[in-house]
Amino acid sequence: MRDIRSAAAGVRVTRPVPLRQAVYDTLIELIVNGSLEPGQHLVESELAEHLGVSRQPVREALQRLQTDGWVDLRPAQGAFVHAPTPEEASQLLSVRAVLETHSAHGAALYATEQDVARLWELQEAGIAALTADDARGIVEANAALHGFITQLSRNEVLAEFIRQVDRRVRWYYMPIARPRGKDAWNEHATLINAIAEGDAERSEKLMRRHTQNTTDFYCRQIAAAVDARRV
C-alpha cells in the first residue's frame, strides 16, 4: 500500500476562489443581467462598498474586465461598462448561430419523447416570463431552452464552445428580450415541433433562421441607439 506522501505527490487541496475572481464573476453577472448598464460609470469605492470588499480586488477585476471586453477604462475618467457595437454583436451572434444550427440538427436526431416534453416545459417558462414582462426571466428561460437543445445534441465539444459564449450572448439578448420576445418564442415553438418530428434538416434550418433573426434585430436596435446618441 502506498504511503500518504506518495499518494499525495503533486496533488494540492483546491483553495477557495480568489477574491478578485469572485469580484470579477459578480461584476460580469451584474452586467449580463442589466443591473450595470452599457455606458454606466463604475466607481471603485462604490463597487467595493456594495460588494463588501476592499478597493484592490475591485481594481484588479476591472482591469481584467477591460481585457475581456466587458469594461472600458478611460484615462482620467475611470471605468465604464462597455457598450457593444453592432459589429461586435454581429460577429459573436454569427458564431453562436453556426454552433446552434448543429445543436438543433443533433437534437432532432436524439431527442426522446421525454426530452421533447422538457422542451415544452422550458417553452412555457419563457412564455410565462414574457407574459409577466420579466426581461431577466425571458433571458434565463431562453438560455435554458437553447442550452437544453445543445445538451440533446450529445456533442460535448459543441456544448463547450457554446458555454464559452453563453454569458456574452445573454448580455446581448437582455435589451431585446421583451421587444423580440413574442416572435422569438413563436420561433421556438416551431423549432420544438421539428425536433419532436425528428426532422434534423428542418430543425437546422429553423435554428439558423431564428438565430439570424435575433442577430438582425439586435443590430438594428444597437444601430438605432448609436444614432440617437449622435443627435
N, C-alpha and C positions, 0 to 999 in steps of 0.2 A: 504494500500500500504506500502511495506517495505521501511524503510529509507535507505539512501546511505550506512551508516555504516553496517547495517545488510546485505544488498545485496552484499557488497564487502568483507564481512568477509572471511578471508582465501584465498583471491584472490590477486595476485600481477601482475602488468604490466610486460610483457615479456621484459627483458633487451636485448640490443644488444649482439651478440655473443662475449664472452670474447676474447681479442686479442690473447691469447695463443691458443684458439680453432681455430681462423681464420688462424693463422700461421700453426697449425697442419694440417688443411684441405688443405691448399695451398701446403704444402710440400708433402703430400700424392699425390695430383693431379700431381705435378711435377715428382714424382717417377713413378706413373702409366702411364703417357703419354711419359715417356722416356727422359724427359728433364734432370732429375737426374738419372744417370745410376747405375746399381749394382756395388758396389765397389768404387763409387766416394766419395772422401773426402768432407765432409760438414763442412765448416769453419763458425763458428758462426758470425763473423764480416762481412763476405761476404754475408751471407744469410740475416743478419739484414739490410745491406745497400740495397740489391736487393729488399727486401720486404718493405723497408721504415719503419722499426720498430727498437726498441732497442734490445739489445742482450738478455735481460731477457726472453721475451716471446719465443724467438728462442730456448734458452737453455731449457725452460720448455717443449716446443714442442718436442725437440729432445729426452728428457728423456722419454716422453710418447710414441714417435715413437719406441724407443727401446723396451719398454714394449710390444707394439703391434706387434713387429716383422718386422717393416719397416726399422729400422736403427740399426746398431751395434755401441755401444760406447766402444772404446778400451782404456784401461789405458795408459796415456802418449802419445796417438796418436790422439785421437779425435773421431769424429763421421763419419761413413761411411754408404752409402746406403747398405742395406742388399742384399746379393746375394742368392736368393732362391736355396735350394738344390733339387736334383731330388726327394728325399723322401718327402720334404715339398710339392712340386708341385703335386706329385702323390696322396698324402693324400687329399689335397684340391680339386683337379680336380676330384677325385673319388667321393667325397661328392657331388660336383656340378653335376656329371653325374647322380647320383641317383635322385637328385631333378629334373633335367631337363627331365629325361625319363618320370616322372609323368606329367610334364608340357605338353610334346608332346602328351601324351595319352589324357589328358583333352582337349587340343586344338583341336584335331581331333573330339572330341565329340561335341564341342560347336561352332566351327568356322562357321561364315556365309560367303556368297559369298563376302560381303564387307570386311570381315576380311581377307579372302584369297587374295583379291586384294591388301590390305595393305601389306600383307606378300611379295607379288611380288614387290611392290614398295621398300620395305626395301632391298629385294634381289638385285634390280637394283642399289640401292645406294651402296651396298657392291661391286658389280661388277665394278661400276664406280671408286670407291676408289682403287680397285685392279688394274684397267687399268692405273690409274694415279700414281701407285706405292706409294700411300699415306698410310703409316703404321698406323698413328693415325686415319685416316679416316676409314680404314679397321676395326680397333679395335672398334671404335664407332658404325659403321654400324653393326658389329657382335653383340655387346651388345644390340643394338636397336632391332635387329631381335629376338634374344633369349629372350629379355625382353617382347616383344610383344607376343611371344608364351606362355610365363608364364602368361601374362595377360589373354590370351584366355582360359587358363585352369580354370579360375574362382575359384581359390583356394587361398585365401588371406594368409593363414598360409604358404603355399608353397612359395608364392611370397615374403613374409617377410624373410624367410630363404635364398632365393636366393639373395635378396638385401644385406644381411649381408656379402655375399662373393663376390659381384659383383666387387668391386674395386680391390680386390686381383686377381680375375680371369682376369680382364682387364690388370693388371700389368704383369701377367704371359704370357698373349697372345701377348703382344706387340712385343717381339723379334722374334716371329714365324709368325706374321701376314702376312708377304709377302711370305716367303717360303712355308707356309702351305696354303696360300690363295686360289689358284686355286682349290685344292682338297676340301677344306672346303666349298667353295661356290657351288661347284657341289653337295656336300652332302646336303647342304641347299635346293637346288632346288628339289632334290629327296624327301626330307622331306616335303617340302611345298606341293608337289603333293599328298603325302599320307594324309596330313591333309585335303587337298581340297576334297579328296575322302571319308573323314570321317572314314578312316581305323585306329582306335585307336591302335590296336596291332602292326601294321606295323610301325606307327609313333613312337611308343615307342621303337621298335627295332632299327629303323634308328637313333633315337636320341642317344640311347645307343652306337651304333657303332660310330657315329660321335664324341661324347664326348670322347670315348676311343681312337679314332684315334688322337684327339688333345692331350690327355694326353701322349700317347706314343711318339708322335712327339716332344713334349716339353721336355720330359725326355731324349730323345736321344740327343737333342740339348744341354741341360744343361750338360749332362754327357760328351759330346764331348768338351765343353768349359772348364770343370774342368780338363779333361785330357790334354788339350792344355796348361793350366796354369802350370801343373806339369812338362812339358817338359823343 
